[in-house]
Amino acid sequence: MTMAALKSVFIGVGGSLVLAVFCSIFITMDKVLFGFPFFIAFNGAMTGYRLVEVFKIQIKNVSVFSFVLGLGGGAATFVIVNFAGSFMRNSFSLSIYELFTYMAVSGITSYLGAKLAVRYFNL
């Protein structure tokens, strides 16, 4: 059960990073970082949806579970982006504000994605 949950989170984190790398080919990194919460929002919703799709009725409180895993996904994305930023030519460091933004966006959209999946699967 835990491996499937972690797989859902890593799919969301990986999706955000892939979108950021793709966009960094065409636009500057500061603009990519400005739009990063939108990437996280989309992939956070995918994380919540995927959790419900995999577990169906095995989770007692889907809302809380998806929100907490969304928070974890936002924090993991922050850590990876901050770590990768230190290796770039124009190195950058994210602030605590970005951490809370990434966690809030990912948690809320993961919750909303889970609600959508519950409605879709009629659970």
Secondary structure, DSSP 8 states (H G I E B T S, - for coil): -HHHHHHHHHHHHHHHHHHHHHHHHHS-HHHHHHHHHHHHHHHHHHHHHHHHHHHTTS-S-HHHHHHHHHHHHHHHHHHHHHHHHTTSTT-----HHHHHHHHHHHHHHHHHHHHHHHHHHT-
